[in-house]
Amino acid sequence: DLEYAITDRAVQTYTPGTPLYLYIIDHGYSDDGIHGPYFLISPNEVLYADELNTMLNTYETATGGQVIVINESCYSGAFMSRLKKPGRIVITSASDHIVNYDNYGSDSFTHHFLRYLFENNTLHQAFSKSVRRLQESNLTFYQTPQLDDNGDGKYDDSDGLLTASLRLGGDFALGAPWPEILSLEKGELSGTSVSFTLSTNARMKRVWATIQPPGYIPEINGNYQNIELEFFNLSDNDEDLTYTGTYEKFTEKGQYILTFYAKDQFGNIAQSAPVRIDVNVSPGDVNGDGDVTLADAVLSLKICAGEDMTGQNISRAADMNQDNRIGTEEAVSVLRKTAGL
């Protein structure tokens, strides 16, 4: 069916100057050592990157048209070298590693990317803004989306020129505003409780927050990491677009990370930047478990060495020199502290 859609149907309906967009979302798998990376089409059928490349070549030869591929899956970055071709654009949600997904899909590359396209950003603007949003969250901080628009099969500083002028559909004005979280205030920690007040730009169908407890690491579920977080709802009893709620379970030592969401009647979702609540957190507590141990030093050194930290909980509160990063100074300080120096 997919082959027919690309090599036959899309050829018949081709309009000069209009790109073919192919957006695939599901499970991806790394190179199996024989056929290369592949994508799950159905429970019993997979699509290899080389097979997809052949289909796209057929379409391009028949039409001379441009192809834009967006791949939202684990290991999607491994497809880039297999799909490279001058004039073709390949965008992936990750590099050659697994990615994190929550139950609602609201904190994912695709959720952010499609929102920014809907706001009429260029492909490059939507991509860059989506990457920044993923970097705000501890759970997706090390997820590294890729973009290749110069046809060399890799993502680097030379990419972005072609996508900087491309928009999905063309210039348009939005018929209705996207939901926005206009302000977010938190109260002081009182015992084990903190109250929150959030304002929005319109009446929302639901407003809630998820809670990432200290030391949380997503469960590895096959080929991806599944995020299942506790949540609490906020309410607007006065219907004044101000929502309030209280979370009463700040019982563990360490850093809690809360993310707030507002969903409108159309199902569009706005997301806040992470809100961090520290409960007796010490500088140097890199993994956010409430204690400074050799494990924090090892984690700091791995970050310095550039190792893949996908799925690791990294506490920003561990920053010891106020440079907003975890690096050599944190590793040295933790080693000195654990050695009693």
C-alpha positions in Angstrom: 0.0 0.0 0.0 2.8 2.4 0.9 4.7 1.6 -2.3 1.6 2.2 -4.4 0.9 5.5 -2.6 4.4 6.8 -3.3 5.3 5.3 -6.7 1.8 5.4 -8.3 -0.8 7.5 -6.7 1.6 10.3 -5.7 3.0 10.3 -9.3 -0.5 10.5 -10.9 -1.5 13.4 -8.6 1.8 15.3 -8.7 1.5 19.1 -9.0 4.6 20.9 -10.2 6.2 23.0 -7.4 4.4 21.0 -4.7 6.6 18.8 -2.5 5.7 15.3 -1.5 5.6 15.1 2.3 6.0 11.6 3.9 5.4 11.6 7.6 5.9 8.2 9.3 5.3 7.7 13.0 5.7 4.4 14.9 8.5 2.2 16.2 11.9 2.3 14.6 14.8 -0.2 14.9 18.5 0.1 14.5 20.6 -1.6 11.8 20.0 -5.4 12.0 23.5 -6.0 10.5 22.0 -7.2 7.2 19.5 -4.8 5.7 20.1 -1.6 7.7 17.7 0.3 10.0 14.0 -0.4 9.6 10.5 1.0 10.5 7.5 -0.9 11.8 4.7 -0.7 9.2 2.3 -3.1 11.0 2.7 -5.7 13.7 4.0 -8.2 11.1 5.7 -6.0 8.5 8.7 -3.7 8.5 10.0 -1.1 6.0 13.8 -1.0 5.5 15.4 2.4 4.9 16.8 1.1 1.6 13.4 0.0 0.5 11.9 3.4 1.2 14.8 5.0 -0.6 14.0 3.0 -3.8 10.3 4.1 -3.6 11.3 7.7 -3.3 13.8 7.5 -6.2 11.0 6.1 -8.4 8.7 9.0 -7.5 11.5 11.6 -8.1 12.5 10.1 -11.4 8.9 10.1 -12.6 8.0 13.6 -11.5 11.2 15.6 -10.9 9.4 16.7 -7.7 10.9 17.3 -4.3 10.5 14.9 -1.4 10.4 15.8 2.3 10.5 12.9 4.8 9.8 13.3 8.5 10.4 10.2 10.7 9.2 10.1 14.3 10.6 6.9 15.7 13.4 5.5 17.7 16.7 5.3 15.8 15.2 7.5 13.1 18.5 9.3 12.6 20.0 6.1 11.3 17.8 6.5 8.2 19.5 9.7 7.1 22.5 8.2 5.5 20.3 5.7 3.7 17.9 8.4 2.3 20.4 11.1 1.4 20.1 12.8 -2.0 20.6 16.3 -3.2 17.3 18.2 -3.1 15.7 15.8 -0.7 14.9 16.8 2.9 15.0 14.3 5.8 14.0 15.3 9.3 14.1 12.8 12.2 12.9 13.0 15.8 16.1 11.4 17.1 19.6 10.3 16.3 20.5 6.6 16.3 19.2 6.1 19.8 15.9 5.3 21.5 13.5 8.1 22.5 11.1 8.8 25.3 7.3 9.0 24.8 4.7 9.9 27.4 1.2 8.4 27.4 -0.4 11.5 25.7 2.4 12.2 23.2 2.3 15.8 24.4 6.0 16.0 25.1 7.3 14.6 21.8 9.1 16.0 18.8 6.0 15.6 16.6 3.7 17.4 19.0 6.0 20.4 19.1 7.0 20.3 15.4 3.4 20.2 14.1 2.4 23.0 16.4 5.1 25.3 15.0 4.2 24.3 11.4 0.6 25.2 12.2 1.7 28.6 13.3 3.2 29.0 9.8 6.9 28.7 10.8 9.3 27.5 8.2 10.4 23.9 8.4 13.7 25.0 9.8 12.1 27.3 12.4 9.7 24.6 13.5 12.6 22.1 13.7 14.8 24.4 15.8 12.0 25.5 18.1 11.1 21.8 18.7 14.6 20.9 19.5 14.7 23.7 22.1 11.5 22.5 23.7 12.9 19.0 24.0 16.0 20.3 25.6 14.0 22.0 28.3 12.8 18.6 29.7 15.1 16.3 31.7 13.4 13.3 30.1 14.1 14.5 26.5 17.2 16.7 27.1 19.5 14.2 25.3 17.2 13.4 22.5 18.8 14.8 19.4 16.6 15.4 16.3 18.3 15.6 13.0 17.9 17.6 9.8 19.5 17.0 6.4 18.6 19.4 3.6 21.9 19.5 1.7 21.9 15.8 0.7 25.0 14.6 2.5 23.2 12.3 4.9 24.2 14.0 8.1 23.1 16.9 10.3 25.6 19.7 10.9 26.0 23.5 10.5 25.8 23.3 6.8 22.2 22.3 6.9 19.2 24.6 7.2 19.4 26.8 4.0 16.8 24.9 2.0 14.3 24.5 4.9 14.7 28.1 5.9 12.4 29.1 3.0 9.9 26.3 3.1 6.5 26.4 4.7 3.8 23.8 4.8 1.1 25.1 2.5 2.2 28.7 2.2 1.4 31.9 4.0 -1.9 31.9 6.0 -3.5 33.4 9.1 -4.7 31.2 11.9 -8.5 31.0 12.3 -8.2 30.5 16.1 -5.4 31.0 18.6 -3.4 28.1 19.8 -3.8 27.5 23.5 -1.3 29.4 25.6 -0.2 29.3 29.2 0.1 33.0 29.9 1.5 32.8 33.5 2.4 30.1 36.0 3.1 30.8 39.7 4.0 28.4 42.4 3.7 28.9 46.2 6.2 28.0 48.8 6.7 24.5 50.0 4.6 24.0 53.1 5.2 20.6 54.7 4.8 18.4 51.7 2.4 20.7 49.6 2.8 23.3 47.0 0.0 25.3 45.4 0.0 26.4 41.8 -1.8 29.1 39.8 -2.0 29.1 36.1 -3.7 31.5 33.6 -4.6 30.7 30.0 -5.7 32.7 26.9 -9.0 30.8 26.5 -11.3 28.4 28.2 -9.6 25.0 28.4 -11.1 21.5 28.3 -8.5 20.3 30.8 -5.5 21.7 32.7 -3.1 19.3 34.5 0.4 18.7 35.5 2.7 15.7 35.5 5.2 15.0 38.3 8.6 13.5 37.7 9.8 12.3 41.2 13.5 12.4 42.3 15.6 9.8 40.5 12.9 8.9 38.0 14.1 6.9 35.0 11.6 5.9 32.3 10.8 2.2 31.9 12.4 0.6 28.9 9.6 -1.0 26.9 11.1 -2.9 24.0 12.7 -0.4 21.7 11.6 2.8 23.4 11.3 4.3 26.9 7.8 4.7 28.2 7.1 7.7 30.4 4.3 7.0 32.9 4.1 9.9 35.4 1.7 10.8 38.2 -0.5 13.8 37.5 -3.0 16.2 39.2 -5.7 18.4 37.7 -6.1 22.2 38.1 -9.6 23.8 38.1 -11.1 27.1 37.2 -14.2 27.4 39.5 -14.7 31.1 38.8 -14.4 30.7 35.0 -11.9 33.6 34.9 -9.3 31.6 32.9 -7.2 31.1 36.1 -6.7 27.5 37.1 -5.5 26.4 40.6 -4.3 23.2 42.1 -2.2 21.7 44.8 0.2 18.8 44.8 0.7 17.3 48.3 3.2 14.5 47.9 6.6 16.2 48.0 7.7 13.6 50.4 11.1 12.4 49.0 14.4 14.1 49.2 15.6 15.3 45.8 14.3 17.3 42.8 10.8 17.0 41.5 10.0 18.2 38.0 6.5 19.3 37.1 5.2 20.1 33.6 1.9 21.8 33.1 -0.5 21.3 30.2 -3.6 23.1 28.9 -5.8 21.4 26.3 -8.5 23.3 24.4 -11.8 22.0 23.0 -10.1 21.1 19.7 -7.5 18.9 21.4 -4.6 21.3 20.9 -2.2 21.3 23.9 0.0 24.0 25.3 2.9 23.0 27.5 4.9 24.9 30.1 8.6 24.9 30.7 9.5 22.4 33.5 9.0 23.6 37.0 11.6 22.3 39.4 10.9 21.9 43.1 13.9 21.0 45.3 13.4 19.1 48.5 16.6 19.1 50.5 18.7 18.9 47.3 22.5 19.4 47.6 24.8 20.9 45.0 26.5 18.0 43.2 23.4 15.7 43.4 23.6 15.0 39.6 21.1 12.2 39.5 18.6 14.0 41.8 18.2 11.2 44.2 18.8 13.4 47.3 22.3 12.2 48.0 25.8 13.1 46.8 27.7 9.9 46.0 30.2 8.4 43.6 27.3 7.7 41.3 27.0 11.5 40.8 30.7 11.8 40.0 30.5 8.9 37.5 27.4 10.5 35.8 29.2 13.8 35.6 32.2 12.2 33.9 30.0 10.4 31.4 28.4 13.7 30.5 31.9 15.3 30.1 32.9 12.4 27.8 29.9 13.0 25.6 28.2 9.7 26.3 24.6 9.2 25.3 22.4 10.2 28.3 19.1 9.3 26.8 16.7 8.3 29.6 19.0 9.4 32.4 17.7 11.8 35.1 20.0 14.7 35.2 19.3 17.3 38.0 20.0 20.9 36.9 20.1 21.8 40.6 23.4 19.9 40.8 25.2 22.8 39.0 27.9 24.0 41.4 29.4 26.9 39.5 26.2 28.5 38.0 27.1 27.9 34.4 23.8 26.1 33.8 25.5 22.8 32.8 26.9 19.7 34.4 30.6 19.2 33.7 34.1 18.7 35.0 33.8 21.1 38.0 30.8 19.1 39.3 32.7 15.8 38.9 35.7 17.1 40.7 33.6 18.6 43.5 31.7 15.4 44.0 34.9 13.4 44.2 36.4 15.7 46.7 33.2 15.6 48.8 32.8 11.9 48.8 36.5 11.6 49.7 36.0 13.9 52.7 38.3 16.6 51.3 
